[in-house]
Amino acid sequence: MSTLKVLGVAGSLRAASYNRGLLRAAVELAPTGMQVSTFDLRPIPMYDADLEALGVPEPVDALKQAIREADGLLIATPEYNYGVPALLKNAIDWASRPAKGSPLQGKPAALMGASPGMAGTIRAQLQLRQSFVFTQTLCMPQPEVVIPRAHEKFDDEGNLTDESTRAYLGKMLEAFGAWVLRVRD
């Protein structure tokens, strides 16, 4: 059986962010038969239809190609002001265009997120799920990885150190592998 290729993106710019750390942990904890690689959203320009009309910018084209080549999409999102960070929403907006033939269409996805707050990233993940209705991205319903009080579970460099959270993330990745195969078949 071939290895499942999962593309991970983090909705945070800060190098030591909890969500970049969560994505690094996913790379480390990927189960046998799954390879998680990451894509940095920093070079993606803000969506602009005038810019798009001149031709898709290279960083956007690279993102779309990476999504196309992946068997599944793994998103680590923070929650800013009860919602999805602009960086992540912008990348999804670019990847969704044009709607017909978007690499997000039919792509299995899993969401996770960490926040210092008590609600984790519940609202941001809900907003992503709503966006994915339009893009026809097949978001895994359960298990959810919502990490509240992240400052107690990550070190100062943004590395996930809490063993029970790492174990739960590993279980989610196993479930995601099964979800990708289920959707693909």
C-alpha positions as YAML, in Angstrom:
chain: A
units: angstrom
residues:
- id: 1
  name: MET
  ca: [0.00, 0.00, 0.00]
- id: 2
  name: SER
  ca: [1.28, 3.48, -0.84]
- id: 3
  name: THR
  ca: [1.97, 6.18, 1.70]
- id: 4
  name: LEU
  ca: [-0.78, 8.73, 2.27]
- id: 5
  name: LYS
  ca: [0.53, 12.21, 1.57]
- id: 6
  name: VAL
  ca: [-0.97, 14.80, 3.90]
- id: 7
  name: LEU
  ca: [-0.36, 18.51, 3.42]
- id: 8
  name: GLY
  ca: [-0.30, 20.53, 6.63]
- id: 9
  name: VAL
  ca: [-0.83, 24.28, 6.85]
- id: 10
  name: ALA
  ca: [-0.78, 26.50, 9.92]
- id: 11
  name: GLY
  ca: [-2.87, 29.64, 10.12]
- id: 12
  name: SER
  ca: [-0.27, 31.52, 12.14]
- id: 13
  name: LEU
  ca: [2.77, 33.54, 11.10]
- id: 14
  name: ARG
  ca: [4.70, 33.39, 14.37]
- id: 15
  name: ALA
  ca: [7.48, 30.77, 14.28]
- id: 16
  name: ALA
  ca: [6.89, 29.71, 17.90]
- id: 17
  name: SER
  ca: [3.10, 29.70, 17.60]
- id: 18
  name: TYR
  ca: [1.13, 26.91, 19.22]
- id: 19
  name: ASN
  ca: [-0.41, 25.98, 15.89]
- id: 20
  name: ARG
  ca: [2.87, 25.74, 14.04]
- id: 21
  name: GLY
  ca: [4.03, 23.58, 16.96]
- id: 22
  name: LEU
  ca: [0.91, 21.47, 16.65]
- id: 23
  name: LEU
  ca: [1.70, 20.94, 12.97]
- id: 24
  name: ARG
  ca: [5.31, 20.01, 13.81]
- id: 25
  name: ALA
  ca: [3.97, 17.46, 16.29]
- id: 26
  name: ALA
  ca: [1.70, 16.05, 13.57]
- id: 27
  name: VAL
  ca: [4.74, 15.56, 11.33]
- id: 28
  name: GLU
  ca: [6.48, 13.68, 14.17]
- id: 29
  name: LEU
  ca: [3.43, 11.62, 15.16]
- id: 30
  name: ALA
  ca: [2.19, 10.64, 11.72]
- id: 31
  name: PRO
  ca: [1.27, 6.96, 11.82]
- id: 32
  name: THR
  ca: [2.92, 4.34, 9.67]
- id: 33
  name: GLY
  ca: [1.72, 4.78, 6.10]
- id: 34
  name: MET
  ca: [1.25, 8.56, 6.39]
- id: 35
  name: GLN
  ca: [3.66, 11.35, 5.57]
- id: 36
  name: VAL
  ca: [2.79, 14.88, 6.71]
- id: 37
  name: SER
  ca: [4.56, 17.71, 4.93]
- id: 38
  name: THR
  ca: [3.99, 21.40, 5.54]
- id: 39
  name: PHE
  ca: [3.39, 24.44, 3.37]
- id: 40
  name: ASP
  ca: [4.22, 27.97, 4.58]
- id: 41
  name: LEU
  ca: [1.42, 30.43, 3.80]
- id: 42
  name: ARG
  ca: [3.59, 33.54, 4.35]
- id: 43
  name: PRO
  ca: [4.32, 34.23, 0.64]
- id: 44
  name: ILE
  ca: [0.64, 34.10, -0.38]
- id: 45
  name: PRO
  ca: [-0.50, 37.63, -1.32]
- id: 46
  name: MET
  ca: [-3.86, 38.95, -0.20]
- id: 47
  name: TYR
  ca: [-6.57, 37.84, -2.59]
- id: 48
  name: ASP
  ca: [-7.22, 40.44, -5.26]
- id: 49
  name: ALA
  ca: [-9.31, 39.71, -8.37]
- id: 50
  name: ASP
  ca: [-7.26, 42.30, -10.31]
- id: 51
  name: LEU
  ca: [-4.06, 40.45, -9.41]
- id: 52
  name: GLU
  ca: [-5.69, 37.13, -10.30]
- id: 53
  name: ALA
  ca: [-6.70, 38.54, -13.70]
- id: 54
  name: LEU
  ca: [-3.03, 39.20, -14.44]
- id: 55
  name: GLY
  ca: [-2.22, 35.56, -13.71]
- id: 56
  name: VAL
  ca: [-2.12, 33.41, -10.62]
- id: 57
  name: PRO
  ca: [0.88, 34.44, -8.48]
- id: 58
  name: GLU
  ca: [3.58, 31.75, -8.18]
- id: 59
  name: PRO
  ca: [3.11, 31.20, -4.41]
- id: 60
  name: VAL
  ca: [-0.63, 30.66, -4.96]
- id: 61
  name: ASP
  ca: [0.04, 28.27, -7.83]
- id: 62
  name: ALA
  ca: [2.48, 26.36, -5.58]
- id: 63
  name: LEU
  ca: [-0.19, 26.11, -2.86]
- id: 64
  name: LYS
  ca: [-2.81, 24.83, -5.31]
- id: 65
  name: GLN
  ca: [-0.37, 22.27, -6.70]
- id: 66
  name: ALA
  ca: [0.59, 21.09, -3.21]
- id: 67
  name: ILE
  ca: [-3.10, 20.61, -2.34]
- id: 68
  name: ARG
  ca: [-3.73, 18.73, -5.61]
- id: 69
  name: GLU
  ca: [-0.79, 16.38, -4.95]
- id: 70
  name: ALA
  ca: [-1.83, 15.65, -1.36]
- id: 71
  name: ASP
  ca: [-4.22, 12.89, -0.41]
- id: 72
  name: GLY
  ca: [-5.51, 15.01, 2.47]
- id: 73
  name: LEU
  ca: [-5.27, 18.48, 4.00]
- id: 74
  name: LEU
  ca: [-4.46, 19.05, 7.67]
- id: 75
  name: ILE
  ca: [-5.12, 22.53, 9.02]
- id: 76
  name: ALA
  ca: [-3.84, 23.89, 12.33]
- id: 77
  name: THR
  ca: [-5.72, 27.08, 13.07]
- id: 78
  name: PRO
  ca: [-5.51, 29.63, 15.82]
- id: 79
  name: GLU
  ca: [-8.62, 31.62, 16.69]
- id: 80
  name: TYR
  ca: [-8.47, 35.40, 16.34]
- id: 81
  name: ASN
  ca: [-11.43, 37.41, 17.60]
- id: 82
  name: TYR
  ca: [-13.72, 34.35, 17.53]
- id: 83
  name: GLY
  ca: [-12.73, 33.50, 13.97]
- id: 84
  name: VAL
  ca: [-10.31, 32.24, 11.34]
- id: 85
  name: PRO
  ca: [-7.09, 34.24, 10.96]
- id: 86
  name: ALA
  ca: [-6.88, 36.33, 7.78]
- id: 87
  name: LEU
  ca: [-3.76, 34.44, 6.66]
- id: 88
  name: LEU
  ca: [-5.62, 31.12, 6.57]
- id: 89
  name: LYS
  ca: [-8.91, 32.43, 5.16]
- id: 90
  name: ASN
  ca: [-6.97, 34.22, 2.42]
- id: 91
  name: ALA
  ca: [-5.18, 31.00, 1.43]
- id: 92
  name: ILE
  ca: [-8.49, 29.14, 1.27]
- id: 93
  name: ASP
  ca: [-10.01, 31.93, -0.83]
- id: 94
  name: TRP
  ca: [-7.14, 31.70, -3.32]
- id: 95
  name: ALA
  ca: [-7.22, 27.89, -3.40]
- id: 96
  name: SER
  ca: [-10.98, 27.90, -4.01]
- id: 97
  name: ARG
  ca: [-10.64, 29.77, -7.30]
- id: 98
  name: PRO
  ca: [-11.94, 29.02, -9.79]
- id: 99
  name: ALA
  ca: [-14.72, 27.15, -8.01]
- id: 100
  name: LYS
  ca: [-14.95, 24.58, -10.79]
- id: 101
  name: GLY
  ca: [-11.79, 22.53, -10.61]
- id: 102
  name: SER
  ca: [-10.56, 23.92, -7.29]
- id: 103
  name: PRO
  ca: [-8.03, 21.62, -5.60]
- id: 104
  name: LEU
  ca: [-10.18, 21.87, -2.45]
- id: 105
  name: GLN
  ca: [-13.14, 20.24, -4.18]
- id: 106
  name: GLY
  ca: [-13.55, 16.71, -2.82]
- id: 107
  name: LYS
  ca: [-10.30, 16.95, -0.79]
- id: 108
  name: PRO
  ca: [-10.43, 15.20, 2.60]
- id: 109
  name: ALA
  ca: [-9.46, 17.59, 5.40]
- id: 110
  name: ALA
  ca: [-8.94, 17.54, 9.15]
- id: 111
  name: LEU
  ca: [-8.91, 20.50, 11.50]
- id: 112
  name: MET
  ca: [-7.02, 21.10, 14.72]
- id: 113
  name: GLY
  ca: [-6.09, 24.10, 16.75]
- id: 114
  name: ALA
  ca: [-4.61, 25.40, 19.98]
- id: 115
  name: SER
  ca: [-5.29, 28.58, 21.91]
- id: 116
  name: PRO
  ca: [-4.55, 29.95, 25.38]
- id: 117
  name: GLY
  ca: [-8.29, 30.51, 25.86]
- id: 118
  name: MET
  ca: [-10.74, 28.09, 27.43]
- id: 119
  name: ALA
  ca: [-12.65, 27.44, 24.19]
- id: 120
  name: GLY
  ca: [-9.59, 26.45, 22.21]
- id: 121
  name: THR
  ca: [-10.33, 27.09, 18.55]
- id: 122
  name: ILE
  ca: [-13.92, 25.85, 18.39]
- id: 123
  name: ARG
  ca: [-15.30, 28.94, 16.64]
- id: 124
  name: ALA
  ca: [-12.47, 29.18, 14.10]
- id: 125
  name: GLN
  ca: [-12.89, 25.51, 13.25]
- id: 126
  name: LEU
  ca: [-16.64, 26.03, 12.81]
- id: 127
  name: GLN
  ca: [-15.98, 28.90, 10.40]
- id: 128
  name: LEU
  ca: [-13.63, 26.70, 8.39]
- id: 129
  name: ARG
  ca: [-16.27, 23.98, 8.24]
- id: 130
  name: GLN
  ca: [-18.73, 26.56, 6.91]
- id: 131
  name: SER
  ca: [-16.29, 27.69, 4.21]
- id: 132
  name: PHE
  ca: [-15.67, 24.09, 3.26]
- id: 133
  name: VAL
  ca: [-19.36, 23.58, 2.51]
- id: 134
  name: PHE
  ca: [-18.94, 25.96, -0.43]
- id: 135
  name: THR
  ca: [-15.59, 24.54, -1.55]
- id: 136
  name: GLN
  ca: [-16.92, 20.97, -1.19]
- id: 137
  name: THR
  ca: [-13.94, 20.08, 0.98]
- id: 138
  name: LEU
  ca: [-14.72, 16.90, 2.92]
- id: 139
  name: CYS
  ca: [-13.90, 17.79, 6.49]
- id: 140
  name: MET
  ca: [-13.59, 14.89, 8.95]
- id: 141
  name: PRO
  ca: [-16.33, 15.33, 11.58]
- id: 142
  name: GLN
  ca: [-14.60, 13.56, 14.50]
- id: 143
  name: PRO
  ca: [-12.32, 13.38, 16.40]
- id: 144
  name: GLU
  ca: [-11.78, 17.07, 16.94]
- id: 145
  name: VAL
  ca: [-8.47, 18.41, 18.21]
- id: 146
  name: VAL
  ca: [-9.27, 21.57, 20.14]
- id: 147
  name: ILE
  ca: [-6.54, 22.44, 22.62]
- id: 148
  name: PRO
  ca: [-7.48, 25.03, 25.26]
- id: 149
  name: ARG
  ca: [-4.97, 26.52, 27.72]
- id: 150
  name: ALA
  ca: [-2.23, 25.87, 25.17]
- id: 151
  name: HIS
  ca: [0.34, 27.77, 27.23]
- id: 152
  name: GLU
  ca: [0.26, 24.80, 29.64]
- id: 153
  name: LYS
  ca: [0.83, 22.22, 26.88]
- id: 154
  name: PHE
  ca: [3.53, 23.83, 24.75]
- id: 155
  name: ASP
  ca: [7.03, 25.04, 25.65]
- id: 156
  name: ASP
  ca: [8.40, 28.53, 24.95]
- id: 157
  name: GLU
  ca: [9.49, 27.50, 21.43]
- id: 158
  name: GLY
  ca: [5.97, 26.34, 20.57]
- id: 159
  name: ASN
  ca: [6.64, 22.60, 20.85]
- id: 160
  name: LEU
  ca: [3.82, 20.38, 22.04]
- id: 161
  name: THR
  ca: [5.10, 18.82, 25.27]
- id: 162
  name: ASP
  ca: [1.89, 17.52, 26.90]
- id: 163
  name: GLU
  ca: [1.97, 13.73, 26.49]
- id: 164
  name: SER
  ca: [-1.79, 13.15, 26.71]
- id: 165
  name: THR
  ca: [-2.37, 15.79, 24.02]
- id: 166
  name: ARG
  ca: [0.34, 14.23, 21.84]
- id: 167
  name: ALA
  ca: [-1.34, 10.83, 22.25]
- id: 168
  name: TYR
  ca: [-4.73, 12.28, 21.30]
- id: 169
  name: LEU
  ca: [-3.20, 13.98, 18.24]
- id: 170
  name: GLY
  ca: [-1.73, 10.62, 17.22]
- id: 171
  name: LYS
  ca: [-5.19, 9.02, 17.46]
- id: 172
  name: MET
  ca: [-6.69, 11.82, 15.39]
- id: 173
  name: LEU
  ca: [-4.04, 11.29, 12.70]
- id: 174
  name: GLU
  ca: [-4.88, 7.58, 12.59]
- id: 175
  name: ALA
  ca: [-8.57, 8.45, 12.22]
- id: 176
  name: PHE
  ca: [-7.70, 10.95, 9.51]
- id: 177
  name: GLY
  ca: [-5.81, 8.29, 7.56]
- id: 178
  name: ALA
  ca: [-8.94, 6.12, 7.67]
- id: 179
  name: TRP
  ca: [-11.07, 9.13, 6.64]
- id: 180
  name: VAL
  ca: [-8.83, 9.85, 3.63]
- id: 181
  name: LEU
  ca: [-9.08, 6.23, 2.49]
- id: 182
  name: ARG
  ca: [-12.85, 6.17, 3.04]
- id: 183
  name: VAL
  ca: [-13.38, 9.36, 1.04]
- id: 184
  name: ARG
  ca: [-10.97, 8.30, -1.69]
- id: 185
  name: ASP
  ca: [-12.68, 4.93, -2.15]
...
